[in-house]
Amino acid sequence: MTLRTRALPAFAMLAALAGCAGEGELVLDQGLGITSVLSTCPAVGIPDYTGDITTFLAGEDRSTASLDMSAAITNLRTTCNDGGEQVYSEATFEVHARRTDVRGSRTVTLPYFVTVLQGGGAVVSKRVGEVTLTFADGQERAVGTAKAGSFINRAAAALPDDIREKITKRRRAGEVDAALDPLADPEVKAAIARTRFEMLVGFQLTEEQLAYNVRR
């Protein structure tokens, strides 16, 4: 499964960070106009199948005729402050909802989660919040806004000095290790993986709602 704006809720994914190197960032590979860097800021995304939620009228019918309301997370935007010992990332997003019965005003509260992963699978933290949407009488659509934030220990997101030295060590032609890729070293790969953090945001779904999203 991939992490784009969505990723698997089993939390077994690793997002690659790419961009322009800044102060404190380590360039891992540079060539052909592409620079890959390590950043203390987490990758941010929506796990697969958790960016949408659908509710139905009472009963077992899950056909279109029984649809009550559907909603989706969109316009996910992030900021990151990595200037201190604790790196703070914040995500803001919108929830766009549509209901089938437009009679009367209606307020709906939907739960969402924000989870921080380290190394592609270890859960560092998880919190649940709520976003409220209000439909006016006769209105089919509603929009709500919410935000989620998380802290990451800067030291945990930084490479140890010995690993950084292995990666950045200058290698001269003719030396034994000149042709060796330091990123292929298992110790280096494991250390890099431990510094990779992800902040994932999605609806806090029931098992039935998640299964419906997977089947769609």
N, C-alpha and C positions, 0 to 999 in steps of 0.2 A: 504494500500500500504506500501511497505517496503523501507527502505533506505539501499541499499547495495552499488553497484556502481551506482544504479539508484533509483530515488524516484519520487513521483507524483508531477507534476508541480503546482498543486494547493497549494503546500506548507503546507500540513497538516500532517506532519510527525514528529516523535521524535526519534532520534537515541540514543541508549543506549551505554554508554562508558564503556569499560572494559579494564583492563590491570594491570600493576604493579604499586603500589602506590609509589609516589615520594614525594619530599619535597613540602609541601603546599597542598597536595592532601588529601582528606578526604575519608577514607575507609568506605563504606556504609555497606558492608556485606562481610564476609570472611568465607569460609568453603568449604570442598570437593575440595580443590585445586584451588578455584576460588576467586578472589578478585575484587569487583566492586568499582570503585573510581569515585569521581568527579574531573574533570579537567577543568582548565580555557581555554584550547585549544578547538576549535570547532571540532565537527565531520565533516568530509568532504566526499562528494559523488556527484553522478550524478543523478538527478531526473529521474524517470521512463519516458521513451518515449522521452527524450531530448538528449540522448547520440548518436543519429544517425540522419542523414539528407539525404534526397533523392530528387533529382531534375529530372524533366522530360522535354522532348522536348515540343515545343509549342503545344497547343491544350489541349483537355480534356482527352485524352487517358492516363490512369495511369497503363497500362499493362507493362509487362517486355519489350515488344518490343519498348516501348516509353521511356525507362529509359535512362537518360542522365548521371547522376553521383550519387554516394552514398559515404558517409563519416561517420566515427565513431570516437568518442573520446576514447582513450585507454591510458594505462600506466600512470594513474593518480597517482602522488606522492605528498606528502605534507610535509611541515616543519612548525614548530611553535616556536615562540620566546615569552615566557610568563614572561620574566624577568622584564618588566617595567609596568607602569600604563596602557599602551595600549598593548594588546596582538596582535601580528602580525602573521597571518597564510598565507602561500603561497602554491599554488598548481601549479605544472607543469604537462603538459600532451601533448600527441601527437594526431594528427588527421591523420588517414589513409584514403585515398580516392581512388576511382576507377572510371574510366570513360569508356563509351562504344565505343566512337569514338576516336581513337588514332591518327587521322590525325592532324598534325600541333602541335606547342607548344601552351600551354594554361595556364593562371594564374587565379586562382579562390580565392576569398576572402569570408570567411564564418564568420558570426557573432556568438559570444558566450556570455553568461552572467555569472556573479558571484553574487550570492545573499546570504546575511547573514540573518538567521532566529533566533529568540529568542523564547524559550518556545514552539517550535514546530509549530508556525504559524505566529508570528509577524515579518514582514519584517523590518529589521534594515537598510539594504542598498541593492542597486542593481546597478551594472555597466555593461556596454556592451563593449566588445572588439572584435577584429578581428584576425583571423588566415589566413595566405596566403599560398596557395599550388601552386606549379608550375609543370605542366606536360611537359616533353620534347617531341619533335616530335616522334611519334611512341610509346610513353610510356603510358601504361595503368594505372599505379599506381603512387601516389605521397604521400609524408608525410610532414606534417607541425608540428611545435612545438609552444606552447604558454604557458603563465602563468597567474595566477590570484591571487590577494592578497586581504586581508581584515584586518581591525583593529577592535578589540572588547575591550570595556572598562573593565579593569580587575575587578573593583569593582562590575560591573553588573554580572560578571561570578562567583563571590564568594558568599558563603552563609553568611547571617547576623550572628553575633556572637550568638544571642539568639537561632537561629535555629540550629547552629552547636552544641551548648551546649545541646539542646534537644536530638540530635542524639548520641553524645559521652558520655552523662551522664552515670556513672556507676550505675548499678542497682543490688542490693543485693537480694538474695533469701529471700522470705518472705515479701518484700516490696510490696505495693499496685500496683505499676507500673512495677514490675519485669517481668511480663509476657506480657507486652504491647510492641508492635512493634512501635517504634517512626516513622518509615517510613510510617506507615499507618495513621498517623495524617494528616488530610487535610491541615493544615497550613504548615507542613513540606513538604508534597508532592508538594504543590503549590510553595513553595520557591525553591525547587530543580528544578522544571520545569522552573522557571524563569532564572536559571543559565545555562540552557542547550542551547548552541548555535550550529548552523550548517552553514557551508559554502558550498553552492551548485553551481556546475558548469555544464553547458549544452549548447547546441546550442540554439540560439535565433530564434525559429521557427515561421513561419507564422501559422495561424489557420489551413490552409489546410495541411501543412507539419506535424503538430502535430496530426491532425485527421488521416492522413495516417499511422503514426507510431502506433497509438492506434489500428487501424484496422488490422494491419499486424499480 
